[in-house]
């Protein structure tokens, strides 16, 4: 119990003290982690048949990734981001559409494509966050919930 509380406190502190770039990386990490879990659950079906007991778990992992992508969408700054923000918005919209279809059809291919693209974007944001780590970015992070 104490370990769980300490871990929870650490995660909360990490989020509250993170820069905007670091928060974006954390969101990408969580989305990729959820899609990895969904893919793992999807691929464990025997004889090409999915275990009915895992359907809800699979759906939850994909929905959580969609929620995170939606959070990334609403955090875009179209004034400062310009064309890049518009392109990311379009890409995030496509991700959510693909994941919606993938969730309904249990389509491993679609989930894998979105997962890999999110991971590439995560890498790019990781580099940006590392370069700007010393900058003081004052943006409130209240309301950001990646824990589930």
Secondary structure, DSSP 8 states (H G I E B T S, - for coil): -HHHHHHHHHHHHHHHT--HHHHHHHHHHHHHHHHHHHHHHHHT-BTTB--GGGHHHHHHHHHHHHHHHHHHHHT--HHHHHHHHHHHHHHHHHHHHHHHHHHHHT-HHHHHHHHHHHHHHHHHHHHHHHHTTTS------TT-----
